[in-house]
Structures are given as structure tokens and as C-alpha cells.
Amino acid sequence: MKQRWEMLPVILAAVMLLAAGAACALTAPDRLNEGRGTRENPVPARIFAKTTQYEIRALSVIRPVATDSNSATGAGDDSSMEYMKVQFEVLCTKDSEEICNLTELRDNFQLVGSNGVLFPPDYALQIDDPVLEGEILGGAQKTGWLVYKVPAGLAVNEAVAQYGEDLRVFFRLP
């Protein structure tokens, strides 16, 4: 009888690892997005890319963004860089009383250059358009802009949203 109880922690640990593996497999981007959502097969432009707590899509891209410091690139002294704006729409898929904090989520939305380099949002440039920020309840959706600083001329046709610890969904920009 005592031997059975000694094995219990080992069995519980094995069951927990198995459950965690199954949960990761069921929340993989390709499972949530009908076989798409990976780097090799991103979600098409203007289609919601699904994660476990929200859905996201890019609606519009403006490049280059004119600024006061440099009307062509917006990068000041660094003429090899330019700003681009991306308009995102986020749909919160949590329960109706739960909150999606877009101000926290937006840091997880990065652009992907054709060379595989990731570009995070750049909050240094002030824009007149509504910025993606604030909070929404489950079932609600909100549209807003984010600004990115990218190399001038580099093809940037995809974005990636990270959710969970090691989960990412890739989607095309319009």
C-alpha cells in the first residue's frame, strides 16, 4: 500500500506534463486558424488571425510616414530607416465580463521583414490617428494604429502576434 502512495507524485507529474502538451497542441496557430498561422503559411490579409484570447488583423498600411523631422522617411539623420503605420483591429474573444488590455497586447504585435527580422512598435513618433490602446470587454472589438521603424526599402509583408509563452500566429499585411 505504501508503494502505491510513493508513486503518486510521479504519476501526477506525468499527467500534468501530458495535459500541458495537449493544451499547447490544441492552441497552436495552425489549429486555431484552419491550418494557417505559421511562418510558412500565414493567415491571409484582412482575415482575423486567432489566438486563445483575441483575434487580430491588419486593415491598412501606410509607408513611409511623413514626419516633421524628415518628410520622406521620418527617421531624421538615419536615412536608411523609415516609419510605417499599420492599422490593426482586435476582437476580444474572452468571456463578456473579462477584459482585453490592448495597451499590453500591442507590444506583442511585431512586423516581420523579408529577411526574418522582427520590428516591435515604436512609440517615439506621435501620430494624429487613433492609437491602438485601452481596454475592451469580451466580444468587443477596437481599431487603432501602431507605428514601426523599419529599414527603407525592406519588404515588410507580414506581422506576428505572440500569445502565451512560446505561441505565435503569423498573418499577412494588406
Beta strands, then each sheet from edge to edge (+ up, - down):
strand 1: 49-50
strand 2: 54-62
strand 3: 81-92
strand 4: 99-101
strand 5: 109-113
strand 6: 118-119
strand 7: 135-137
strand 8: 141-151
strand 9: 156-163
strand 10: 167-172
sheet 1: 1+ 2- 3+ 8-
sheet 2: 4+ 7-
sheet 3: 6+ 5- 9+ 10-
end
